[in-house]
Amino acid sequence: MFRWLAILFLLLAAVVLVGDIYVSLSGDGVIRLHALGEWWAWIHRDSLLLLQPAIERHIGPEFWDPGVQTVLEWPAVIDIAVPGAVFWLLRRRRRKRQAPLQFRG
């Protein structure tokens, strides 16, 4: 399961990176990595606008700033690739723990 999640996140990070490069090169030619909040606003602005009040009301205002707000300001490629890398490492760690059975006879 960790392998598929890792592949999904890393592929999504690659798509976002290609999108950032395409948008940057079709504009002024300077490559710029867009923030996760910008990508989210392009895809579905209403859900992004509902996120802050929901987190502040149900979890706490201190979790929004500096927590979630900071993550939304980071480049989307990093926000997506890091969980992919973590899932990939968890997959490798889990595989090492499962040693094959050895029969002595």
C-alpha positions in Angstrom: 0.0 0.0 0.0 2.8 2.4 0.8 4.4 1.8 -2.6 1.2 2.8 -4.4 0.8 5.9 -2.3 4.4 6.9 -2.9 4.0 6.4 -6.6 0.8 8.4 -6.6 2.3 11.3 -4.7 5.5 11.3 -6.7 3.7 11.3 -10.0 1.4 14.1 -8.9 4.5 16.1 -7.9 6.0 15.5 -11.3 2.8 16.7 -13.0 2.8 19.8 -10.8 6.4 20.5 -11.6 5.8 20.2 -15.4 2.7 22.5 -14.9 4.9 25.1 -13.1 7.5 25.0 -15.8 5.0 25.2 -18.6 3.2 28.2 -17.0 6.4 29.9 -16.3 7.9 29.4 -19.7 4.7 30.5 -21.5 4.7 33.7 -19.4 7.9 35.7 -18.7 10.3 32.8 -19.2 11.5 32.7 -15.6 10.8 29.4 -13.9 8.7 29.9 -10.7 7.4 27.2 -8.4 3.8 28.0 -7.4 2.6 27.6 -3.9 0.2 24.8 -2.9 -2.4 27.5 -2.0 -2.2 28.9 -5.5 -2.7 25.5 -7.1 -5.6 24.8 -4.8 -7.2 28.2 -5.7 -6.8 27.4 -9.4 -8.5 24.0 -8.9 -11.2 24.8 -6.4 -11.2 28.2 -4.7 -14.3 27.7 -2.6 -12.9 24.7 -0.7 -9.7 26.7 0.0 -11.7 29.6 1.4 -13.7 27.2 3.7 -10.5 25.6 5.0 -9.4 28.4 7.3 -12.7 28.8 9.2 -13.1 25.1 9.5 -9.7 24.5 11.0 -9.9 27.5 13.3 -13.3 26.4 14.6 -12.8 22.7 14.9 -9.1 22.4 15.7 -7.9 25.8 16.9 -6.7 29.1 15.5 -3.1 28.4 16.5 -3.1 25.4 14.1 -3.9 27.6 11.1 -1.2 30.2 11.6 1.7 29.3 11.5 0.8 25.7 10.7 -1.4 25.1 7.7 -0.9 28.6 6.3 2.8 28.1 6.1 2.4 24.8 4.3 0.0 26.4 1.8 2.7 29.0 1.1 5.4 26.4 0.3 5.9 25.3 -3.3 3.4 22.6 -4.2 6.1 20.3 -5.6 7.7 20.1 -2.2 4.4 19.7 -0.4 3.5 16.7 -2.6 6.9 15.1 -3.1 7.8 15.0 0.6 4.9 12.7 1.6 5.7 10.6 -1.5 9.3 10.2 -0.3 8.1 9.3 3.2 5.8 6.7 1.9 8.6 5.3 -0.3 10.9 5.1 2.7 8.2 3.4 4.8 7.8 0.9 2.1 11.5 0.0 2.1 11.6 -0.2 5.9 8.6 -2.4 6.1 10.1 -4.8 3.4 13.4 -5.1 5.4 11.5 -6.0 8.5 9.7 -8.9 6.9 12.5 -11.5 6.7 11.8 -14.7 4.7 11.1 -17.8 6.7 14.1 -20.2 6.9 13.5 -23.9 7.5 16.2 -25.9 9.2 16.0 -29.6 8.7 
